[in-house]
Amino acid sequence: CVGNFLQHVPPMRLKIIRVIFSLGFALLVVTLFFHQVIQGDYYRALSKNNRIRVVPLEARRGAIYDRNGYLLAESRLSYNVLGIPQDIENFDELMGFLGRVLGADPAGLRRTWQSRRLNPFTPVLLADNLTREQIFAIEEERFRFPGVWIEKGYQRRYALGQAAAHVLGYVGKISVSEREELKEYGISQLSVTGKDGVEKFYDRELGGSSGGLQVEVNSRGEQVRLLGVRDANPGEDITLTIDARLQSFAAEILSGRAGAAIVMDNDNGEILAMASAPAFDPNDFTDRSRSRNISHVFSNPQAPLFNRALRGRFPPGSVFKTLMAAAALSEGVIDSGKTFFCSGSYQLGNRTFGCTHHHGEQNVTESLAHSCNVYYYHLGLLMKPDQIRHYAQMFGLGSPTGIDLPYEDSGFVPGSWKKSPAGYEAWAQGDMLNYAIGQGNLLSTPLQMV
C-alpha cells in the first residue's frame, strides 16, 4: 500500500517529492490568480468586445475664412472604408479585393493595416475619400467581408491652393504618437491634425472632438442593435486678418521666383497677406488622387514646404540703417547735424568698402534718403557691438514676433559675446562696417523686417 511504500522512501527523497508537489500547487494558485484577478478585466472585455463594437464618428473640422468672409478652407463630406481585425477571416482575399476596387497595391494596403492596427476590436482605416463607384463595389461584397463597412468622414479642401499654402498649412492623418498625446481631446484614428500653418497653430479649436456609436453585433459581425451614441462635436470656424485678393496677388508676384512677400496694416499690425515661394498645394495632402505629388514636394531641392516669410534668415541690408541712425542719435554718438563725406567708397587698411554713389557731404537725414553706406561705416566704427545689439533687440530683432503661426525663427543679432551663430569669434573693424549696413552675421526674417 501507499503507506508502506512511503515508509521505505528515504527521508531526503520524500522531502523532494513534497517540495515538488508544493511548488506545483503554488504555481497553479498563482496562475489562477493572475488570469482571474489580475487579467480578469481584460478577459471580461475580450468577451464583451466580441459582441460590442465602437464605431468612431469623425468631427467636422472648422472652416477658415479671410477678413471679408471668403472661404479659404473647408471640410467636405467624404466616405471611408474601415475594418475590424477580430471580424476579418479571409484577410489576404480582402486585401486583394480592396486593391482591385481602389486601384491600390495590396502590399501597400497590408502595410497601412499593420501601421494603424491597435487591437482586435478597434476599427482600422483602410482608405478614405472613396468614389461612388468604389462605395457601390464594396457594399455589394459586404456579405463576403462582414468586418468591413463604409463610414462617413470629411475631406479638407483649400480654395486658393498654392497661393495661401504657407499661411493655412495643411492637415494629415493622425500618427500613433499624436493619437496617444491628444486622446484626451477626443481624437480618434479617423481624425486629421494640422501639420503646419494656421491648421497646426489652431488645431484644437479647428479639430473639435470625435464621437462614436456603440453597437451590438452577432457572430457574423452584423449589427443587431444600437446601444449608445456620443455625437461628434464639430470644430470652431475662425476668421483670419488675411485678404484673399491680396494673398493671391502676393503669390502671383512671386511666381517663378524664390522669396517672400508680406503686406501688413501699419495702423494695427494685422497681416493682410503673407506668401512664400516656391510653394506647394495643400490639397495634395488631402486628395488621394493627387497623393503622388507629395513625394515631389518633399524631394524638391527648392524646399516648397519651407516658409521663407517666417523661417528664412537673411541679412536685413539697408533697412537696418534706420535702426543704426536711431541708435547713434540715442547714444549721443552723433546729432542731427553731424556730417560725413562720401567719396563713393571707404578705405579700411588695404580693403575698400563700396557705396552706391558719390554722395559728398551727408548728414543723418540725407544719409537715409540716399542710403549712403559710407555714413554708416563711420557710425559702425564709433559704436560697440553690444550697443547695436541692444537697439536691434529693442526693435524686435533676435526674437520671434509672436505671430500665431508655428515654427517662427528668431533670426540672429551679433554681440560682443557671440559674433556669429556658430559661436564666439574676435571682432574686427571690418565686421563693424558690415554690421552697420545690415550685413555680415546679422540675420532676420522677412516678417521681422515688416
C-alpha positions, 0 to 999 in steps of 0.5 A: 500500500501507499503507506508502506511504500512511503515508509521505505522512501528515504527521508531526503527523497520524500522531502523532494517529492513534497517540495515538488508537489508544493511548488506545483500547487503554488504555481497553479494558485498563482496562475489562477490568480493572475488570469482571474484577478489580475487579467480578469478585466481584460478577459471580461472585455475580450468577451464583451468586445466580441459582441460590442463594437465602437464605431468612431464618428469623425468631427467636422473640422472648422472652416477658415475664412479671410477678413471679408468672409471668403472661404479659404478652407473647408471640410467636405463630406467624404466616405471611408472604408474601415475594418475590424481585425477580430471580424476579418477571416479571409484577410489576404482575399480582402486585401486583394479585393480592396486593391482591385476596387481602389486601384491600390497595391495590396502590399501597400494596403497590408502595410497601412493595416499593420501601421494603424492596427491597435487591437482586435476590436478597434476599427482600422482605416483602410482608405478614405475619400472613396468614389461612388463607384468604389462605395457601390463595389464594396457594399455589394461584397459586404456579405463576403467581408462582414468586418468591413463597412463604409463610414462617413468622414470629411475631406479638407479642401483649400480654395486658393491652393498654392497661393495661401499654402504657407499661411493655412498649412495643411492637415494629415492623418493622425500618427500613433504618437499624436493619437496617444498625446491628444486622446484626451481631446477626443481624437480618434484614428479617423481624425486629421491634425494640422501639420503646419500653418494656421491648421497646426497653430489652431488645431484644437479649436479647428479639430473639435472632438470625435464621437462614436456609436456603440453597437451590438453585433452577432457572430457574423459581425452584423449589427443587431442593435444600437446601444449608445451614441456620443455625437461628434462635436464639430470644430470652431470656424475662425476668421483670419486678418488675411485678404484673399485678393491680396494673398493671391496677388502676393503669390502671383508676384512671386511666381517663378521666383524664390522669396517672400512677400508680406503686406501688413496694416501699419495702423494695427499690425494685422497681416493682410497677406503673407506668401512664400515661394516656391510653394506647394498645394495643400490639397495634395495632402488631402486628395488621394488622387493627387497623393503622388505629388507629395513625394515631389514636394518633399524631394524638391531641392527648392524646399516648397514646404519651407516658409521663407516669410517666417523661417528664412534668415537673411541679412536685413541690408539697408533697412537696418540703417534706420535702426543704426541712425536711431541708435547713434542719435540715442547714444549721443554718438552723433546729432542731427547735424553731424556730417560725413563725406562720401567719396563713393567708397571707404578705405579700411587698411588695404580693403575698400568698402563700396557705396552706391554713389558719390554722395559728398557731404551727408548728414543723418537725414540725407544719409537715409534718403540716399542710403549712403553706406559710407555714413554708416561705416563711420557710425559702425566704427564709433559704436560697440557691438553690444550697443547695436545689439541692444537697439536691434533687440529693442526693435524686435530683432533676435526674437520671434514676433509672436505671430500665431503661426508655428515654427517662427525663427528668431533670426540672429543679432551679433554681440560682443559675446557671440559674433556669429551663430556658430559661436564666439569669434574676435571682432574686427573693424571690418565686421563693424562696417558690415554690421552697420549696413545690415550685413555680415552675421546679422540675420532676420526674417522677412516678417521681422523686417515688416 
